[in-house]
């Protein structure tokens, strides 16, 4: 069982920045794809960004140009740099990893609130 530990969430004003981190207990084999999802009240969980072990990235249209996903394979850690935050970015953010054989693991989630 892969364990995921998330950090970096919190309260930020509109236009501000936050950096989320997620460290997994697994190897790069168990973290072939790492990513971030989010869920707002009353909405389904949605993809924010993903990154493969080779560095290929994918972003939701709503965050393109504002968010940057990166990873440090040596540390089994994925980051999400969030800039120019908007109130609509408010959500619980979840870290996710998918292994090379397709098994998925989730973090416990952390709140990001964008408000003045």
N, C-alpha and C positions, 0 to 999 in steps of 0.2 A: 504494500500500500504506500503510494507516494504521498508525502506530507507537503503541504504548501503553506508558507508563512508570509503573510502580506503586511506591508507597512506603508505609511505615507499619506493616508487619507486625512481628511479634516475639513475645516471651514476656511473658505477663501473668498475674497471679494471678486466681483465681476472684473474681468480683465487680468486677473492674477494668474499665478502658476502653482502647480503642485507636481511632485514627482512620486509616483507609486513604485514600489518594489515588491517582488515576490521571489522567494527563494524556495527551491524544492529539495527534498531529501533524496531524489532519484538521480540517476545518471543521465547523460545526454540521450541515451537510448530511450529512457522513459519520458523525455521531454523533447521529442522530435519537433512538435509544434507547441509554442507557448503563446499565451494570449491573454487579453483582457476583455471582459464582458461587463455590462452594467444593466441594472434593473431599477426603474423608477416606479413609484407607487402606482398600481393599476395598469402597469405595462408589462409586456413580456421581456424576458432577458434578451439583450441584443449584443451583437458583436461590436467591439470597439476597434480592436486591432489584434493581429496575430503576426508571429515571426517564426520562421522555421530555423532549424539548427544551422542551416546554410546562410541564413540572413535574409531570406525573401520575406517581404512584408505585405500586409493587406490591411486596409483601413476602411472603416465606415465612412461614407461620404460626408457625414455630419462633422467629422473630426479631422478630415484631411487638411493639411496645412497648419493645423493647430497642435495636434498631438504627434509624438514620435515614440515608437516602440523600439527597444533595443534589448540585447541580451548579452550576458557574459557567460559563455559556456563553461569556463573553468570554475565559475562560482555557482553554476546552475541557477542563475538569477535572471529575471526579466524585469525590465523597467518600462514605465510609461511616463514620459514627460508631457505634461499637459499645460499648454500656454493659452493665453487669450480665453480664459474660461468664461463660460456663459451660464446664466441660471439654469438653462435647460440641460446642462451637463450634470446637474445634481442627480445623484443616484447612488445605489450601493454597487461598488465595483468588485468584480470577482476575477481572480487569477485562474487560469485554466492551463493544463498541460495535456497533450495527447502523445502517447507513445508511438513508436514505430509500428506497433501492431494494432494501433487504434484504440487502446484503452485510455479513458479520460479521467482526470482528477481535477477537483475544484478546491479553491481556497474557501475560507469561511466568509469572505466578503467584508468590505469596509466602506463606511459612509464617506462620500464626498459631497459637500454642500457649498454651492456657489451663491452667495447672498451678500447684500450690503447691510 
